[in-house]
Amino acid sequence: MEPDQFKFMIEPLGASTESAIGVIGLNHYGHLGYQLDPSAWGNGYATEALRGYLLALFTNFPELEEVKSLVIEGNNASKRVLEKCGFVVDNQLPPVPRKKLENDESGTHCEDRREKIRELKTMLHRIGLQSSVNSPPTRGKGDNVVYTYDRPKE
């Protein structure tokens, strides 16, 4: 298994298997992402899920040294979740290859990212959750903040 296949559903503790409230995992670039149904916001689920995910991730992938996550500027709740879990702002991302979309003259959006968002929305809809993702964030336009979490020292 590769790290980008290490994805989980988020469910409240003690809930039935039919009560998923979100998803968490690494994308195909190795960047962390998570999505919660808006009805679950503000209850600490994202923080608790992220702490557990990071522990499991670094346990299962000992070669992994760090995890990066992009947050859209202004998404203060997600920034706070990352900060509570030990992520720090570094705004350094390795270059990601981009495919220019036919209707996107700037070429700032990645076709793969849009497809992943469509897949996520479909999956959330299938389990009865609402998606709050409206469009993929852009890179290099100053509207994303990059956070990094380093492997804990033993």
Buried (B, 14 or more C-beta within 10 A) or exposed (E): EEBEEBBBBBBBEEEEEEBBBBBBBBBEBBBBBBBBBEEBEEEEBBBBBBBEBBEEBBEEBEEBEEBBBBBBEEBEEBBEBBEEBBBEEEEEBEEEEBEEBEEBEEEBBBBBBBEBBEEBBEBBEEBEBEBEBEEBBBBEEEEBBBBBBEBEEE
